[in-house]
Amino acid sequence: MQKLSIFVGIVLLLASLALSYISANNGAKMMAKRDAMVMKYVNLSDSALEDEDIKGAIKYAKMAIQADPKNKKGYVCYTNAMEEKYQSSGESENSDTPQASGDDDASMGC
């Protein structure tokens, strides 16, 4: 009986270690996919801004923010697109622009 308990304990321990390993690998893969999606939208926003498609640049910047709200690159793109929008129209910026937390780093895409 005691040997069976030890065997069951070892099996449960190995199963939990296997699940932990699988979960960690899946988490890293998901983060990599999310980062790739953000960069895709950042690049599309950059391209749209270069083509003077401000609406497209704003749309893709918002998609980058939705893909990962903690990634500052989407906010930088959105800010750049909104600045371009208001500079080209002569309007002043309004206050409902999404803000990234932390320092503004212009070298982060866009």
NORDABEL-V288288 format. One record per residue. N is the residue number from 1. RES is the residue in three letters. PSI is psi in radians with two decimals (none if undefined). OMEGA is omega in radians with two decimals (999 if undefined). NEAR is the number of other C-alpha atoms within 10 Angstrom. Layout:
N,RES,PSI,OMEGA,NEAR ; N,RES,PSI,OMEGA,NEAR
This chain:
1,MET,-0.75,-3.12,6 ; 2,GLN,-0.64,3.12,7 ; 3,LYS,-0.64,3.11,8 ; 4,LEU,-0.71,3.11,9 ; 5,SER,-0.73,3.11,10 ; 6,ILE,-0.76,3.14,11 ; 7,PHE,-0.79,3.12,12 ; 8,VAL,-0.72,3.11,12 ; 9,GLY,-0.75,3.13,12 ; 10,ILE,-0.75,3.12,12 ; 11,VAL,-0.77,3.12,12 ; 12,LEU,-0.69,3.10,12 ; 13,LEU,-0.81,3.13,12 ; 14,LEU,-0.68,3.12,12 ; 15,ALA,-0.72,3.13,12 ; 16,SER,-0.65,3.08,12 ; 17,LEU,-0.72,3.11,12 ; 18,ALA,-0.75,3.11,11 ; 19,LEU,-0.68,3.10,12 ; 20,SER,-0.75,3.14,12 ; 21,TYR,-0.78,3.14,12 ; 22,ILE,-0.75,3.14,11 ; 23,SER,-0.73,-3.14,12 ; 24,ALA,-0.72,3.13,11 ; 25,ASN,-0.70,3.11,12 ; 26,ASN,-0.66,3.11,12 ; 27,GLY,-0.74,3.12,12 ; 28,ALA,-0.69,3.11,11 ; 29,LYS,-0.72,3.14,12 ; 30,MET,-0.70,3.12,12 ; 31,MET,-0.70,3.12,13 ; 32,ALA,-0.71,3.10,12 ; 33,LYS,-0.73,-3.14,13 ; 34,ARG,-0.75,3.10,16 ; 35,ASP,-0.69,3.11,15 ; 36,ALA,-0.67,3.12,13 ; 37,MET,-0.74,3.10,16 ; 38,VAL,-0.80,-3.13,25 ; 39,MET,-0.60,3.09,19 ; 40,LYS,-0.84,-3.12,15 ; 41,TYR,-0.61,3.08,23 ; 42,VAL,-0.80,3.12,28 ; 43,ASN,-0.69,3.09,19 ; 44,LEU,-0.67,3.09,19 ; 45,SER,-0.75,3.08,31 ; 46,ASP,-0.81,-3.12,24 ; 47,SER,-0.75,3.13,16 ; 48,ALA,-0.70,3.13,19 ; 49,LEU,-0.67,3.09,21 ; 50,GLU,-0.60,3.12,11 ; 51,ASP,0.13,-3.13,11 ; 52,GLU,0.51,3.04,14 ; 53,ASP,1.43,-3.04,15 ; 54,ILE,-0.71,3.12,21 ; 55,LYS,-0.73,3.10,15 ; 56,GLY,-0.72,3.13,18 ; 57,ALA,-0.73,3.12,30 ; 58,ILE,-0.76,-3.13,23 ; 59,LYS,-0.84,-3.12,16 ; 60,TYR,-0.58,3.09,26 ; 61,ALA,-0.72,3.10,30 ; 62,LYS,-0.66,3.11,20 ; 63,MET,-0.63,3.08,20 ; 64,ALA,-0.70,3.12,29 ; 65,ILE,-0.73,3.12,23 ; 66,GLN,-0.61,-3.14,13 ; 67,ALA,-0.68,3.11,19 ; 68,ASP,1.64,-3.11,16 ; 69,PRO,-0.30,-3.13,15 ; 70,LYS,-0.19,-3.12,12 ; 71,ASN,2.12,-3.05,19 ; 72,LYS,-0.34,-3.06,23 ; 73,LYS,-0.69,3.10,26 ; 74,GLY,-0.67,3.13,31 ; 75,TYR,-0.65,3.11,26 ; 76,VAL,-0.77,3.11,24 ; 77,CYS,-0.78,-3.13,28 ; 78,TYR,-0.76,3.12,27 ; 79,THR,-0.78,3.13,19 ; 80,ASN,-0.74,3.14,20 ; 81,ALA,-0.73,3.13,27 ; 82,MET,-0.67,3.08,20 ; 83,GLU,-0.74,3.12,16 ; 84,GLU,-0.70,3.13,16 ; 85,LYS,-0.84,-3.08,21 ; 86,TYR,-0.51,3.06,13 ; 87,GLN,-0.68,-3.11,12 ; 88,SER,-0.46,-3.13,10 ; 89,SER,-0.22,-3.14,9 ; 90,GLY,0.15,3.13,9 ; 91,GLU,2.86,3.04,10 ; 92,SER,2.66,-3.12,10 ; 93,GLU,2.51,3.07,12 ; 94,ASN,3.00,-2.97,8 ; 95,SER,-0.02,-3.11,7 ; 96,ASP,0.46,3.05,6 ; 97,THR,2.25,3.10,11 ; 98,PRO,2.48,-3.12,13 ; 99,GLN,2.38,3.04,13 ; 100,ALA,2.55,3.09,17 ; 101,SER,2.60,3.11,10 ; 102,GLY,-2.91,-3.10,7 ; 103,ASP,2.57,3.06,7 ; 104,ASP,2.11,-3.10,13 ; 105,ASP,1.76,-3.07,10 ; 106,ALA,-0.26,-3.13,12 ; 107,SER,0.10,-3.07,8 ; 108,MET,1.18,3.11,14 ; 109,GLY,2.98,-3.11,16 ; 110,CYS,none,999,23
